């Protein structure tokens, strides 16, 4: 049985990595061993699971069904082992999670550090990435998500909200004037964080009051930090999420603009899969982290009314 489970694990990892070479590298096994184990598995099942080509691997119909079954079996075995080790009785084991890079560094990591000091039998493995990771496929206990959630079977615990804010340096505003309405931006120089919005048009307001304003992006970047640095340097105005520019605004290096015209805030959630038994390490982290992350986040600006120019 151990051999069978190990072969299943090898097969799943190869599928996830996309090639025998990448799978062998991730598993730290010789590629000849990995290839042999999968061939033996196909012989035992009397079915072809993978189609091999210079472009990589493709699952057959049988392979797709089998890899899904392998994932279920491996997860059930893993959960049984965690249960036997007491993970469902007391907080212990490794908690795996993901969070956006900047938000994770500013708001999640300090909470994780405090949690680790409070729970010495729990370890945490956290991946800070702006890529949306699949909790089930990537074996994660928890994800911090910013923005509206797609319909899913996951459980979401809201911990706060963030805003899309426009800001510029005092020096730039002193030279070019302060925009009063979104249409004023068309006459100024823009810095666009392209992961957040289009470099040609920005939307303001919401619902029936939503408007689209053309902007002239003198600089387009793929990192919020770069957009903020360029704005601080006086190149123009930029738009980022509120927590990304909070330190620069507190220091007086950036000034928030057009707050009455901001879109609706985006929610921040702690997301996890529903289970018959929630491991105590996850339950403990949710109870510990949710109020602390919420308390550490600034409250979104609330305009009395949404105006349009």
VENSULJO-V442834 format. One record per pair of residues at least 24 apart in sequence whose C-alpha atoms are under 8 Angstrom apart, sorted by the first residue. I is the first residue (numbers start at 0). J is the second residue. D is the distance in whole Angstrom. If there is no record, write none. Layout:
BEGIN
i: <I:I>
j: <J:J>
d: <D:D>
END
This chain:
BEGIN
i: <4:6:6:6:7:7:8:8:9:9:9:10:10:11:11:11:14:14:17:17:18:18:19:86:86:86:87:87:87:87:87:88:88:89:89:90:90:90:90:90:90:90:90:91:91:91:91:91:91:92:92:92:92:93:93:93:93:93:94:94:94:94:94:94:94:94:95:95:95:95:95:95:95:96:96:96:96:96:96:96:96:96:97:97:97:97:97:97:97:97:97:98:98:98:98:98:98:98:98:99:99:99:99:99:99:100:100:100:101:102:102:103:106:106:106:107:110:110:110:111:114:114:114:121:134:134:135:140:140:140:141:141:141:141:141:142:142:142:143:143:143:143:144:144:144:144:145:145:145:145:146:146:146:147:147:152:152:153:153:153:153:154:154:154:154:155:155:155:155:156:156:156:156:157:157:157:157:157:158:158:158:158:158:158:158:158:159:159:159:159:159:159:159:160:160:160:160:160:160:160:161:161:161:161:161:161:161:161:162:162:162:162:162:162:162:162:162:163:163:163:163:163:163:163:164:164:164:164:164:164:164:164:164:165:165:165:165:165:165:165:165:166:166:166:166:166:166:166:166:167:167:167:167:167:167:167:167:167:167:168:168:168:168:168:168:168:168:168:169:169:169:169:170:171:171:171:177:178:178:179:180:180:180:180:181:181:181:181:182:182:182:184:184:184:185:185:185:185:186:187:187:187:187:188:188:188:188:188:188:188:189:189:189:189:189:189:189:189:189:190:190:190:190:190:190:190:190:190:190:190:190:190:191:191:191:191:191:191:191:192:192:192:192:192:192:192:192:192:193:193:193:194:194:195:202:203:203:203:204:204:204:204:204:204:204:205:205:208:208:208:209:209:210:242:242:258:258:259:259:259:259:259:259:260:260:260:264>
j: <73:36:37:40:69:73:69:73:33:36:37:37:66:66:69:70:56:58:55:56:55:56:56:278:279:280:276:277:278:279:280:278:279:279:280:118:120:121:278:279:280:281:283:118:120:121:122:279:280:120:121:122:280:121:122:123:124:280:121:122:123:124:139:140:280:281:123:124:125:138:139:140:141:123:124:125:126:139:140:141:142:143:125:126:127:128:132:139:141:142:143:125:126:127:128:129:142:143:144:127:128:129:130:143:144:127:128:129:243:242:243:127:292:295:296:292:288:291:292:288:284:287:288:280:271:272:272:271:272:281:269:270:271:272:281:269:270:271:267:268:269:270:267:268:269:270:265:266:267:268:265:266:267:265:266:272:273:270:271:272:273:270:271:272:273:268:269:270:271:268:269:270:289:266:267:268:269:289:266:267:268:269:289:290:292:293:266:267:268:292:293:296:298:264:265:266:267:296:298:299:240:241:242:264:265:266:267:299:240:241:261:262:263:264:265:299:300:238:239:240:241:261:262:264:238:239:240:241:255:256:257:258:261:236:237:238:239:255:256:257:258:230:236:237:238:253:254:255:256:230:231:233:235:236:237:253:254:255:256:230:231:232:233:235:236:252:253:254:251:252:253:254:233:233:234:235:256:256:257:257:257:260:307:308:212:257:260:308:212:213:308:212:213:214:212:213:214:215:215:214:215:235:236:214:215:216:217:234:235:236:214:215:216:217:218:234:235:236:237:216:217:218:219:220:226:229:230:234:235:236:237:238:216:218:219:220:226:237:238:219:220:221:222:223:226:237:238:239:219:220:221:221:222:239:262:260:261:262:260:261:262:263:305:306:307:262:263:305:306:307:262:307:307:296:297:300:302:301:302:303:304:305:306:305:306:307:299>
d: <7:6:7:7:6:8:8:7:7:8:8:6:8:6:7:7:8:8:6:6:5:6:8:6:6:7:7:7:5:5:8:8:6:6:7:7:7:6:7:5:4:8:7:8:5:4:8:7:6:7:5:6:7:6:5:5:7:8:7:6:5:6:8:6:7:7:6:5:6:8:5:5:7:8:6:5:6:5:6:5:5:8:5:5:6:7:8:8:7:5:6:8:7:5:6:7:6:5:7:5:5:5:8:7:7:5:5:6:7:7:7:6:6:7:8:7:6:7:7:8:7:7:8:7:7:8:8:6:7:7:7:6:5:8:8:6:5:7:7:6:5:6:6:5:6:7:7:6:5:7:5:5:6:7:6:7:7:6:6:5:6:6:5:6:6:6:6:5:7:5:5:6:8:7:6:4:6:8:8:6:6:7:6:7:6:5:6:5:7:8:5:7:8:6:5:4:5:8:7:7:7:6:7:5:5:6:7:6:6:5:7:8:7:5:6:6:8:7:6:5:6:7:7:7:5:6:6:6:7:7:8:7:7:7:6:4:7:6:5:7:8:8:6:6:6:6:5:4:5:6:7:7:6:4:6:5:5:7:8:6:5:7:6:8:8:6:4:6:8:7:6:7:6:5:7:6:8:7:7:7:6:8:8:6:7:7:7:7:6:8:7:8:8:6:7:6:5:6:8:8:7:7:8:8:6:6:6:7:5:6:6:5:4:6:7:8:5:5:6:5:6:5:6:8:6:7:7:8:6:6:5:7:6:6:5:6:7:6:7:6:5:6:6:6:6:8:7:7:6:6:6:6:8:7:8:6:6:5:5:5:4:7:6:8:8:5:6:7:7:7:8:8:7:8:8:7:7:8:5:8:7:6:7:6:6:7:7>
END
